[in-house]
Amino acid sequence: MRRKIVFIVAGIVAVLVGGLFGASPASAHNTFIDSSPRDGELLTSAPANWSVTFEKSVPLESASGSIINGDGSRIALASPQHGATDRVIVFPMPSGLNGAISARWRLVSTDSHVISGRVSFTVQDAMGVAPVPTTPNADAATDDTAGAPDAVRVALRFANFAAIVLLGGLLFAEFDIASGALMTRRGRKLALWAAGILAAAPAAQFLIFANDISTGGESFSSAAVDALSMTAGGMLLLRVVAGLALAWLVTMSLRMALAVRSLTTPICIVSVAYLVSLAYGGHSRSQAAPLLGVPVDVAHTAAIAIWLGGLVALILIVVPSVDATSAVNAFSRFSFVAQRAVAVIALTGVIQTVRLHGNPVNLLSNAHGLLLIAKIAAVAVMIRLAARNRETLRRHRTAGVTNSERPRDLLLRATTTEVVFGFGVLAITAILVAVTPG
């Protein structure tokens, strides 16, 4: 079994590395198809319009463009209109274009990813001679901003998912496994850290998003207002507010020694709002059947939080706080709910896979599909470990063993391995968000 796990881990790591460094963010979502004028084209007169064709529909409010003229000056283009279809956007071009022209387009996809590209063409003067470009001015030099590194973006998404799982598992443990777990010293610290991350991570993501969509010379406040006018920015803000509300509810219950159960309703409402905003700003809305995708994604994430988060709560809080017999009983109570959570994860996972890829064969043809296969493999290992835990509990009950030390130790080791794979699943998910299904 251990040798099989080693091979599976090695395969998952290989796919993770390939997915992280092989997927280009610039082409990960809506794909550029064609342009008129085309890249490298030589024109005898300046074009009145510039049309750009994409693989998918383009929301006009998310599209912007600019050009660098032959003399090095940078000019922001007026808002585009749709062309023959909603996959084509048409920018009106300014007068006086001459020489080597660099035209840039930029889009914000429905899942908040900013993509851009350039097309270069040349406009000759009446004598057939293209002027030599001068040194670009300051605006032109700042036309492209580096933005946050991809590793930072993945780390923020991973922290966001991990905080959801951790806080969800702590609340589940408090309500269903061991009342008082949240009030332990370690439980309090973990809950406060998780709630803080739920507010801080989307706040950082909003700042990055605003920076991504800002144009040269635009103030950050103006870019933030533009971000809020878009669905993606609004969902990030909702997550910040929901995260702050969760942090306040958790802090109030801990510091004022209130029973967490008395706050069940507001905690559930805020948690659902958080998960909806997370789903609505991702592939669940941007791909096929969004009315199905969003609630399915919410159920999928909640079930993962119960399963993986519950395991973390068992290892870090419940088991160290009780005797061996109570620990085995806690594992038994958790196993009953975990089986049902796994069923939800499997069902919603199948629905999402069909929504995003259609034919299962498509999983082998793109980075998103390969990463999804790695995620499924890791989940399969977790299910196998969970089944072994259930078998250990069954044998313990059947044999009527009074000494629970050995079953507890076996369960603890297997559960720790299960958690490691679980956080590997979260890491894959953090990368999957940035890769469009093929």
Secondary structure, 3 states (H helix, E strand, C coil): CHHHHHHHHHHHHHHHHHHHHHCCHHHCCCCEEEEECCCCCEECCCCCEEEEEECCCCCHHHCEEEEECCCCCEEECCCCEECCCCCEEEEECCCCCCEEEEEEEEEECCCCCEEEEEEEEEECCCCCCCCCCCCCCHHHHCCCCCCCCHHHHHHHHHHHHHHHHHHHHHHHHHHHHCCCHHHCHHHHHHHHHHHHHHHHHHHHHHHHHHHHHCCCCCCHHHHHHHHHCCHHHHHHHHHHHHHHHHHHHHHHHHHCCCCHHHHHHHHHHHHHHHHHHHHHCCHHHHCCCHHHHHHHHHHHHHHHHHHHHHHHHHHHHHHHHCCHHHHHHHHHHHHHHHHHHHHHHHHHHHHHHHHHHCCHHHHHHCHHHHHHHHHHHHHHHHHHHHHHHHHHHHHHHHHCCCCCHHHHHHHHHHHHHHHHHHHHHHHHHHHHCCCCCC
